[in-house]
Amino acid sequence: MTEGAYSIPMAIVDFLPVLFYFLAAWLIAKDLYNKSSKTAFAFLATGSIMVFIGGAFKALWKLLFCFGINYPFFFACFFPMQAPGFCLYLAGLIMTLRGLKKGRENDMNVMAATVTTSMPLLIFQTLGSIGSLIVMCIFAKKLKQPPAIILFIFSIICLLGMGYLAATLDSTLSWANWVEQGVNTLGQIFFFMGVLILHKNGLANEKI
């Protein structure tokens, strides 16, 4: 990675999607707490924390890099944290959607795999995040909130756009990073706004 690819304003902006994701995940966890089994909520909480840490570490790495400080560990944590994090989060949402109430537990078989490339992790990260947004669309449909569905769909589009940009743009160029960060931030804003609509319209009280 070349030093000219990043700037301090860019690094600070990179914390925005992390912040919006954290706020949205916190609202979802708060509203679904009494609807989820202990296992489902543990998946939700663990997954959201892993996604948050992965994003925060990468943004922190970028900020430190602008000051000539390079901690590769922070950058290397991104996919290994976010890929299983999104998958756990998706599993927790699906379990909750299926109506697993507090006090009812299912046996879960957990598999862990170690990979040496980021591509498998990118695939799991993408599938987990898209799956989570689809489940949120289902919640929005149950609450009869079309605006939230539209916002979640926009967030999915941004997510797919991120994948396309990552595959086509040169990440060593500053403008390319600005474009990717802009799309990512916009997607997380859509996600947060959709969750906020559900929160204000009784997600915590609605029967699943």
C-alpha positions in Angstrom: 0.0 0.0 0.0 1.4 3.4 -1.0 1.5 6.3 1.4 -0.4 8.5 -1.0 -3.4 6.3 -1.1 -4.6 7.6 2.3 -5.0 10.9 4.0 -6.0 11.9 7.5 -9.5 13.2 6.5 -10.0 9.9 4.6 -9.0 7.9 7.7 -11.4 9.8 9.9 -14.2 9.4 7.5 -13.6 5.6 7.5 -14.8 5.6 11.1 -18.3 6.7 10.0 -19.6 3.4 8.6 -18.2 1.7 11.7 -20.2 4.1 13.9 -23.4 3.8 11.9 -23.1 0.0 12.0 -22.6 0.0 15.7 -25.6 2.2 16.3 -27.8 0.0 14.1 -26.6 -3.2 15.7 -27.1 -1.8 19.2 -30.8 -0.9 18.3 -31.4 -4.3 16.8 -29.9 -6.1 19.8 -32.0 -4.0 22.2 -35.2 -4.6 20.3 -34.7 -8.3 19.8 -33.3 -9.2 23.2 -36.7 -10.5 24.6 -37.5 -12.3 21.3 -34.3 -14.2 21.1 -33.1 -17.4 22.8 -29.9 -17.1 24.7 -28.0 -18.8 21.9 -29.5 -16.5 19.2 -28.7 -13.4 21.3 -25.2 -14.6 21.9 -24.7 -15.0 18.2 -26.1 -11.5 17.6 -24.0 -9.9 20.2 -20.8 -11.8 19.4 -21.2 -11.3 15.6 -21.9 -7.5 15.9 -18.9 -7.0 18.2 -16.6 -8.9 15.8 -17.8 -6.9 12.9 -17.4 -3.7 14.8 -13.9 -4.6 16.0 -12.8 -5.6 12.5 -14.0 -2.3 11.0 -12.6 -0.2 13.9 -9.2 -1.8 13.7 -9.0 -1.3 9.9 -10.0 2.4 10.3 -7.5 2.8 13.1 -4.8 1.2 11.0 -5.5 3.6 8.2 -5.3 6.6 10.6 -2.0 5.5 12.1 -0.6 4.8 8.7 -1.2 8.4 7.8 1.2 9.3 10.6 3.8 6.9 9.4 2.9 4.2 12.0 2.1 0.8 10.5 0.6 -2.0 12.6 -0.2 -4.7 10.1 -2.1 -6.7 12.8 -4.9 -4.1 12.7 -5.3 -4.4 9.0 -5.0 -8.2 9.0 -7.9 -8.4 11.5 -10.5 -7.1 9.1 -11.6 -10.1 7.2 -10.9 -12.7 9.9 -13.1 -10.7 12.3 -15.9 -9.5 9.9 -16.4 -12.7 7.9 -17.4 -15.0 10.9 -18.9 -12.0 12.6 -21.4 -11.4 9.8 -22.1 -15.1 9.6 -22.8 -15.3 13.4 -25.0 -12.2 13.1 -27.0 -13.7 10.3 -27.4 -17.0 12.3 -28.7 -15.0 15.3 -31.2 -13.1 13.1 -32.5 -16.3 11.4 -32.9 -18.0 14.8 -34.8 -15.1 16.1 -36.9 -14.9 13.0 -37.8 -18.5 13.4 -39.4 -17.7 16.7 -36.8 -19.1 19.2 -38.0 -17.5 22.4 -36.1 -16.8 25.5 -35.5 -20.1 27.4 -35.6 -22.3 24.3 -32.3 -23.6 23.1 -31.2 -25.5 20.1 -28.1 -27.6 19.9 -25.5 -25.9 17.6 -22.6 -27.5 15.8 -19.9 -24.9 15.4 -17.2 -25.4 12.7 -14.0 -23.3 12.6 -11.8 -23.1 9.5 -8.4 -21.5 9.0 -7.7 -19.9 5.7 -4.6 -18.3 4.2 -6.3 -16.0 1.7 -8.8 -13.2 2.1 -11.1 -14.4 -0.8 -13.0 -17.1 1.2 -13.4 -14.6 4.0 -14.6 -12.0 1.6 -17.2 -14.4 0.3 -18.5 -15.3 3.8 -18.4 -11.6 4.8 -20.5 -10.7 1.7 -23.0 -13.6 2.1 -23.4 -12.9 5.9 -24.0 -9.2 5.4 -26.4 -9.6 2.5 -28.2 -12.3 4.4 -28.6 -10.1 7.4 -30.0 -7.3 5.3 -32.5 -9.7 3.7 -33.7 -10.9 7.2 -34.1 -7.2 8.2 -36.3 -6.8 5.1 -38.4 -9.6 6.4 -38.7 -7.9 9.8 -39.7 -4.7 8.0 -42.4 -6.5 6.0 -43.8 -8.0 9.2 -44.0 -4.5 10.6 -45.5 -3.1 7.3 -42.7 -0.6 6.9 -42.0 -0.3 3.1 -39.6 2.7 3.6 -37.3 0.4 5.7 -37.4 -2.3 3.1 -36.3 0.3 0.5 -33.5 1.5 2.7 -32.3 -2.1 3.3 -32.4 -2.8 -0.4 -30.3 0.4 -1.0 -27.8 -0.9 1.6 -27.6 -4.2 -0.3 -26.9 -2.3 -3.6 -24.2 -0.4 -1.9 -22.7 -3.6 -0.5 -22.7 -5.2 -4.0 -21.2 -2.0 -5.3 -18.4 -2.2 -2.8 -17.6 -5.7 -4.1 -17.5 -4.4 -7.7 -15.4 -1.4 -6.8 -13.0 -3.6 -4.8 -12.5 -5.8 -7.9 -12.1 -3.1 -10.4 -10.5 -0.1 -8.8 -6.8 0.3 -7.9 -6.8 0.5 -4.1 -3.4 2.3 -4.2 -5.0 5.4 -5.6 -6.5 8.0 -3.2 -9.6 8.7 -5.3 -10.4 5.0 -5.5 -10.4 4.8 -1.7 -12.6 7.8 -1.4 -15.1 6.3 -3.7 -15.1 2.9 -1.9 -15.4 4.7 1.5 -18.2 6.9 0.2 -20.2 3.9 -1.0 -19.6 2.0 2.3 -20.6 4.9 4.4 -23.8 5.5 2.4 -24.7 1.8 2.7 -24.3 1.9 6.5 -26.3 5.1 6.7 -29.1 3.3 4.8 -28.9 0.4 7.1 -29.0 2.6 10.2 -32.0 4.6 8.9 -33.9 1.4 8.2 -33.2 0.0 11.6 -34.2 3.3 13.2 -37.6 3.1 11.4 -38.2 -0.4 12.7 -37.1 0.7 16.2 -39.6 3.6 16.2 -42.4 1.5 14.8 -42.3 -1.2 17.5 -39.8 -3.9 16.6 -39.3 -4.6 20.3 -43.0 -5.1 20.8 -44.0 -6.8 17.6 -44.6 -10.5 17.7 -42.4 -12.4 15.2 
